[in-house]
Every structure is written in structure tokens, then in C-alpha cells.
């Protein structure tokens, strides 16, 4: 079994889409292992997105991620990372495949409703950011 991180972003929580997203995830065979509701500070967002340091969109991304509640969760399934990336679709909802979460509920590249780990290495560093490992 493989684990990955999914974050329901502030645009989706503001539009009350958390339940719909969770339903799609569970119907797709994922098991929710850990979940929490929280609000990032700008500093926490900058630390989480440190991989983007120096990129022109970082300040706006951090401000957006700190603008409202988020719902990070650990999901588990065989091929969890690949399957979740297929379920959510491309980063830009305009380029996402029909039927994916971002195609259906994303508004634009930043307000695309969800973040998901893109590799096993990313998941290994992102999950502990939100959840203490025992």
C-alpha cells in the first residue's frame, strides 16, 4: 500500500466542496488514514512550498493558501500517487481531462481546489509537515 497527501485548498472549502471531494476520493478506492481542518499562516505556506522559492508566483500562492481553511489528509491505496494524480487532473483546470476534480471544480491554476503529492519523495516530505509520524 502506498500513501500520499491531498490538501483541499481554501477555494474549495469556501465553496463547501469538502464533502464532495471526500466522496469522490473514497469512491475511487482511497482510504483516508488521517485528516484535519486547519489554517496555514503565510510563513507555514512558504515553508511548505519552499521548493518554489524564487519563482514569481510564490508570494501569491502563499497568500492564497493562508487565506482560509484547508483540509490536508493522508490517503492510502495501491498506486496511490499515480491514481490520485489521475483523479485530480492537470494543475490548470483548463487543461485537465474531463471528469477530473480540477476540470469539474477548479477555477484557475491557483484556485484549482486541491494539491496532491507528485511523487513518493514529495509525499514522504509533505505528509510529516501536516501529521506527526508515530
C-alpha positions as CSV (number, residue, x, y, z in Angstrom):
1,X,0.0,0.0,0.0
2,X,1.2,3.5,-0.8
3,X,0.4,6.7,1.0
4,X,0.1,10.2,-0.4
5,X,-1.0,13.7,0.7
6,X,-4.0,15.6,-0.6
7,X,-4.9,19.1,0.5
8,X,-8.3,20.6,-0.1
9,X,-7.5,24.2,-0.7
10,X,-9.2,27.4,0.6
11,X,-11.2,28.0,-2.6
12,X,-12.8,24.6,-2.3
13,X,-13.5,24.9,1.5
14,X,-15.0,28.3,0.9
15,X,-17.4,26.8,-1.7
16,X,-18.3,24.0,0.6
17,X,-16.9,21.3,-1.6
18,X,-15.0,19.3,1.1
19,X,-17.7,16.6,1.3
20,X,-18.0,16.2,-2.5
21,X,-14.2,15.9,-2.8
22,X,-14.0,13.3,0.0
23,X,-16.8,11.3,-1.6
24,X,-15.0,11.2,-4.9
25,X,-11.8,10.1,-3.2
26,X,-13.5,7.3,-1.2
27,X,-15.5,6.1,-4.2
28,X,-12.1,5.8,-6.1
29,X,-10.9,3.3,-3.6
30,X,-8.7,5.5,-1.4
31,X,-8.7,5.0,2.4
32,X,-8.5,8.2,4.4
33,X,-5.8,7.5,7.1
34,X,-5.6,10.9,8.6
35,X,-7.5,14.2,8.1
36,X,-7.6,17.6,9.8
37,X,-9.0,21.0,9.3
38,X,-6.6,23.8,9.8
39,X,-5.5,27.3,8.6
40,X,-1.9,27.9,7.4
41,X,-0.1,31.1,8.3
42,X,1.8,32.8,5.4
43,X,5.1,31.5,7.0
44,X,3.8,27.9,7.1
45,X,2.7,28.1,3.5
46,X,6.1,29.5,2.4
47,X,7.9,26.6,4.3
48,X,5.6,24.0,2.7
49,X,6.1,25.5,-0.8
50,X,9.9,26.1,-0.3
51,X,10.5,24.1,-3.5
52,X,9.1,27.1,-5.4
53,X,11.4,29.7,-3.7
54,X,12.4,32.4,-6.2
55,X,9.5,31.7,-8.6
56,X,7.3,34.7,-9.4
57,X,4.1,33.1,-8.2
58,X,5.3,32.1,-4.7
59,X,4.1,35.1,-2.8
60,X,0.6,34.9,-4.3
61,X,0.4,31.2,-3.7
62,X,1.4,31.6,-0.1
63,X,-1.1,34.4,0.5
64,X,-3.9,32.3,-1.2
65,X,-3.0,29.1,0.9
66,X,-3.2,31.2,4.1
67,X,-6.5,32.9,3.1
68,X,-8.8,30.3,4.5
69,X,-9.2,26.8,6.0
70,X,-7.6,23.9,4.3
71,X,-8.1,20.1,4.8
72,X,-4.9,18.1,4.5
73,X,-5.3,14.3,4.5
74,X,-3.2,11.2,4.2
75,X,-4.7,8.8,1.6
76,X,-3.7,5.1,1.2
77,X,-4.2,2.8,-1.8
78,X,-2.2,0.6,-4.2
79,X,-0.6,3.1,-6.6
80,X,-2.0,6.0,-4.5
81,X,0.2,8.7,-6.0
82,X,-0.4,7.9,-9.6
83,X,-4.1,7.2,-9.1
84,X,-4.7,10.4,-7.2
85,X,-2.9,12.5,-9.8
86,X,-5.2,10.9,-12.4
87,X,-8.3,11.6,-10.3
88,X,-7.5,15.3,-9.7
89,X,-6.2,16.2,-13.2
90,X,-3.8,18.7,-14.6
91,X,-2.8,21.7,-12.4
92,X,-4.6,24.1,-14.8
93,X,-8.3,23.2,-14.8
94,X,-8.5,24.4,-18.5
95,X,-6.0,21.6,-19.4
96,X,-7.4,18.9,-17.1
97,X,-9.2,15.9,-18.6
98,X,-13.0,15.8,-18.5
99,X,-14.2,14.1,-15.4
100,X,-11.2,15.0,-13.2
101,X,-11.7,17.0,-10.0
102,X,-9.9,20.1,-11.2
103,X,-11.8,20.1,-14.5
104,X,-15.1,20.0,-12.7
105,X,-14.5,22.3,-9.7
106,X,-11.2,24.1,-10.3
107,X,-11.4,27.8,-11.2
108,X,-7.8,28.5,-12.4
109,X,-4.2,27.5,-12.0
110,X,-4.0,28.8,-8.4
111,X,-7.6,28.2,-7.3
112,X,-7.6,24.6,-8.6
113,X,-9.2,23.2,-5.4
114,X,-6.7,20.6,-4.4
115,X,-3.0,19.9,-4.0
116,X,-1.5,16.4,-4.3
117,X,1.9,15.0,-3.8
118,X,3.5,14.4,-7.2
119,X,6.0,11.7,-6.2
120,X,6.9,9.3,-3.4
121,X,9.7,11.7,-2.4
122,X,7.2,14.6,-2.2
123,X,4.7,12.5,-0.2
124,X,7.5,11.5,2.2
125,X,8.3,15.1,3.0
126,X,4.8,16.6,2.7
127,X,2.9,14.2,5.0
128,X,5.1,14.9,8.1
129,X,4.5,18.6,7.5
130,X,0.9,18.2,8.5
131,X,0.9,15.0,10.5
132,X,3.3,13.7,13.2
133,X,4.5,10.3,12.3
134,X,4.4,7.7,15.1
